[in-house]
């Protein structure tokens, strides 16, 4: 493996698909995360290492570190390091004075939370909130449909519609949002088969019933402090797709391919 490395801001399920592909291609990757990630598809999200110290996704282990200087020993173990650094403060010193060859913003916040072109020689934003050519060098489209994965060099990605993509013929009905602000107490586990109306969790004392029958594809971590209207769970109506709870999605893999295309086009090799 070469001496340069890639930084990815965010370790949710879409970013994890990109990170996983980069790692499998031979790139050294460092994940930067916030102090309390709110992933829904937690079984395929490297950000869970923030809480558990490590996260294992499709044969790849991510380990939390406390300082950027620990990256090399994690890479030597053929693992991916994760650092809690929401402001990307580690860029001020870099790794032994070396800045990343590229920086990818995979936070998927639907807005730019501080990523700038000056952060690395090549910068990539995933999804809406970034103007390619100004905020970052490239933007990758994340909306499902014909343009998913399209590489944008001088425009924005499609704006967030607030309507989830279609899965098994179901769109907005498959995603659950918190009815109140408070601490969530989860009663069902990811990959459980759930029935419409079944209580999946409580926010304080307010129940959260399943909106449809299907497989609980994801649910936010137990004990998380949620706000009213926050996305907290995702149900897949296709009961036969239970195994998908533990594998990277087609959407994430598509986006990952576009990121690799950009890096290779910029002559940033593994």
C-alpha angles and dihedrals in degrees: 000000000000125000098249121090140200126231120210118192108213133024104210122130097281093045089046090058089055094044092048091052092047091051093047089051091055102260121142106235132191118194120210115200141174124252096257113027115195102207118165099192090053097164090067100036123100089200088080086080086077088071104027102033091241141032127201120206124174096331097319124109124211118196128195117237130190099214135026089239088073093064097093095055090051092048089050088059089053091248135123119248121221122198126191099232112131093174094048089237090159088075089075091071102016121198107316086336093308119126121214119270089227140004124210122195105212098158090114091208092147086239137059112269095191109305113146135182090242091067094080142355089260123027128187129189121201115215133341125346100059130092108213112230092023113044093022136358095246139014125203119211112239101179114110115247140061095330098046108137094014112154112231122199104174110019146044127276115251111290120256109268095192088232115113119233119264115270119178090346093304126106127166094007092068095060121076125206129197113267092207143009115264146077115325120224109198119214101175131054132227111273093026116139105238134189126222109270094021112137108248099174146339127238100207099315096330113108123229109211125197110262094208140008115264146079119327096237095180143352131181119259117281112258095025116145104236131188125226110279094017116144107252109161145017127206124198110211090207104090091187090063095069091124089063089074088075101042136072113264127248088243093056092047091052092052090047091056091055092050090053089049090055094048094048091046088055090049092246100146130185 
